[in-house]
Each structure stands twice: as structure tokens, then as C-alpha cells.
Amino acid sequence: MSYLGSNLQTGDPTRTIAQPLDADRFSGNASTTVFTLSRAVGYPTDIEVVVENVQQEPTTAFTVNGTTLTFTEAPPIGTNNIYVIYQQSNNNAQVTLADGSVTYAKLANNIRLFTSDNLTPNGNNSVFTLSEPPADANTVFVTVDGVVQRAPVHYTTSGTTITFTSAPPASSNVHVRHLGFRTSTTVTAIPVGTYIPQPNIAAPTITGNMTVTGNVSAAVFTGSGSGITGLSQEVGQCRLVRTSATVLTLTPVDGQFIKIAGAIYAIPSAGVTLSNSGLSVSTLYYIYASISGGNVTLSASATAYATDTTAGNVGVRIKSGDNAFTLVGMIYTSAASQFVDTTGNRQVLSYFNRRDRHFSASASNYSTASTAMVVVTPILISSLNWADDGICVWLAGQAGMTGSYALQQAVFDNSTSNTYGVYQYIYITGATTNFPNLIGGWHQPAEGFHSYYMALGAVSGSGTTSINNMSATGYVRG
């Protein structure tokens, strides 16, 4: 006779052992609420539970978790008065996957990424340590200079130890590829060229170089050797600026990373600040970034900087003798030990992400009858400059004289010996004349703090030389 639905699973009367039913029986004791099933189920509706011939309501009367059946109330005392019927027992439901339907992404790391070991023999040693234990000697593929080795003829394994029957030749290429499913999901080596889209890696240890293409988000990168490449301006994505007369701020620029002692740290979006507390008056300081409690901090020091040669931090400007401090700027405090950054006084410079800091200043008229060069006061411009970056200062005004001729020249640091740039002679005998005058130009003094003046003198004959409506313009980078 034909039936609609699944075939009935009947016992074979010719056999002495009857087909077992897909069910469990338990005995209640009025106190136990938790029982162990013979098979795991996913949901309460996957089983039918009967107590004292009364069917129980799923979720309300009981719950399941794998092989654990839990009643909300303890079943009464009885022998085999609890029975469980598995709903799928009669249809033997199975899922058949279509060919090719399991993709690479659905496989666990220990299935899709096999590890390998490259051993370096010395010609005497026949015992080596592998990065992980193979299941047996036949679950690794071993070659010596490309020649396949066979277990146990050529080698045996025990745990992480591989032992060759004869020592491989010195400097030969011994390669061990682990095959089969590994017991650990930890990937100890990713083959060269393996593409991993959008990885999320927690505290990785990377040996060798890592080249990054695209964007990388991270709090801290640490490493040595060539380390990490592909991160733009990884040494200093920042700029030191004056926030107020008493506060400096290291702000993120074109990124947020700075390298300190070989590690790359993130600068917070609000920046890192430093107060002028404890600083001396009219003093040159270098500003350094360091790490305290895992955070980037700033400090001022009179100690000059040097170029680090330590592996992982090569080329970084550091406090001389201490690579825990990375150079980020330079300042010169005022007479009140405050921070100054105006168009006439550029006394805060950033080491990273330098920009043109422009000058604009003026001074009163001045004249002298001296036949020697005299520095015109007051000062026109004061500024810091880096050793690898000069300063451009042009001094202008209306020149005049009475006498034979005069000389007007740009000087710095209040000395007529410290001349620079273009100078100008005035040859107008016996008359008072005012005409445009422009002297100075590009200058690269020693690194540090300097002041810029105009100097003039009636260098021949009697009379006076003068400069009216003095002004200065130019720029420094920092």
C-alpha cells in the first residue's frame, strides 16, 4: 500500500534485537529539575516531553540547552514517569549541502590556513623543534632541498619534535608543511601573499616587515627592524602650537600618530598640552613627547636633541641620550617665562608639519652722526629657527643723510659684526634726502633664538644718516 509522507521506520521481525525508539525516559523524585538528554537539541520545540502521561508546554514547563533538560518545577516521584520524544526521530532528517556551496570564508582558520616551518640545519643536528605538534609523522610534508622525505624512513615526529634518521646537510633548505586539521585555531604563520580582507587583529606579534595598503586603525603599533610601512608620516603626524601665554598644545595633523621609542602612539583629537609652570625666564627649551601611563605627554628640557640609531627608532630626533623622548618643538620663554608667538616675535616652533610663520613689525625713526656702524634700536624682529631651516627678514624704510656717504646694513643679535643679506650705500653729498631703502634677505644662523636689527652709519665725512618709517617683513618655518 502507498502512503503520503515519510516512510515508516519499522522493525525487522527476523532480527532478535528490536529497533530502538528515539526517546529518553527518566524517573522523577519531586526535587530534581535538571536531566541529561542522550542527544543535543537546539530548541524546546525539538522535543516532546510527557510527565505522568501529561504533555508539557515547551519553554513554559521546560527549557533545553544542548543535552540539558530543565523543568520549571520538579516532576513528581515515579519510575520512568518522564519520557522525551525527539521530534525528528521518524524522518531521520539530514541536510545535504550542494557541491561547492561551502566557501573559503566559512572555514575555520585551522582548516584553511596551514602553517609551515623552515629549518636551518648545521650538518650535525638531526633533531629540530616545530612550531606546533602534528597529529603524526604522516600529517606533515617534509622536503630537504626540494627532495621529498618519507616517514618513518627519513624522519619521525613526537610532539613538536621532528627527528631525521640522518642529519640534513649544512645550510640545506629543510621545509616542513603541516597538513590536515590542526588542534589550535591560532595561525602561527600566514603564507606570503595571503589576502585577508578587513582583518580585526587583537594584540598581534608580527615578525619581519608588514606593508599596509589602505587605512589602518590602531591605538598603538610596536615593532623593531623595518617594522610597519605604508603608514604616512608615521613618525610625527602632529604640530606644536601656542594655545595661550601659559599653554602649549601638540595637535594631530594629517593623522594622529607619533613614534616614541620605536612604538607608534595615537595623539588624542583634543591634543596634548604643556603649561609654563616651572620654566625659567628668557630661556631656550626643546619640547619632547614621551609616554606616561600609556598616554602621550609633553615636557620641556634644555637638553639638546640627537638622531637615534636604535633599531626600530632609527632616524627619529630624540632627547640626547634618551630615546624615550621624541622631539616635537622648540620655544624661547619671555621675560615673564611665558609662551610668545606674535608677528614680531616667533618664539614657538614646531618640529613636525612646519609652516611659514610670517613677520610684520615697525619701529620709530632713527638718525646718527657716528662714522661707525650703529645698531638701530629698538629691535625689529625676534625669532627661533631650526638648524635645517633658515629665516627670511627684509628691513625697509626711507633713508637719508647729510655728508659724503653712508652705509645701511641688516644685522642680528645686536652686533654690527653679525651682518647678513643685502646692504646699501648712500651716495648723496651735502644734501638731506629720503628715498626707499630695502636691505636683508635670506639668513641661516645657528639654531636657536635670534634678534634682527638695522644698522647704519655716516662712514665718511661729517653729517648724519637716518632711517625713517622702519619696518620688517619675512618668515620662518616651524
Buried (B, 14 or more C-beta within 10 A) or exposed (E): EEEEEEEEEEEEEEEEEEEEBBBBEBEBEEEEEEBEBEBEBEEBEBBBBBBEEEEBEBEEBBBBEEEEBEBEEEBEEBEEBBBBBBBEBBEEEEEEEEEEEEEEEEEEEBEEBBBBBEBEBEEEEEEBEBEBBBBEBEBBBBBBEEEEBEBEEBBBBEEEEBEBEEBBEEEBBBBBEBEEEBEEEEBBBBEEEEEEEEEEEEEEEEEEEBEEEEEEEEEEBBBEEEBBEEBEBBBBBBBBBBBEEBBBBBBBBEBBBBBBBBBBBBBEEEBBBBBBEEBEEEBBBBBBBBBEEEEBBBBBBEBEBBEBEEEBBBEBBBBBEBBEBBBBBBBBBBEEBBBBBEEBBBBBBBBBBBEEBEBEBEBEEBBBBEBEBBBBEEBBBBBBBBEEEBBBBBBBBBBBBBBBBBBBBBBBBBEBEBBBBEBBEBEBEEEEEBEEBBBBBEBBBEBEBBBBBBBBBBBBBEBBBBBBBBBBBBBBBB
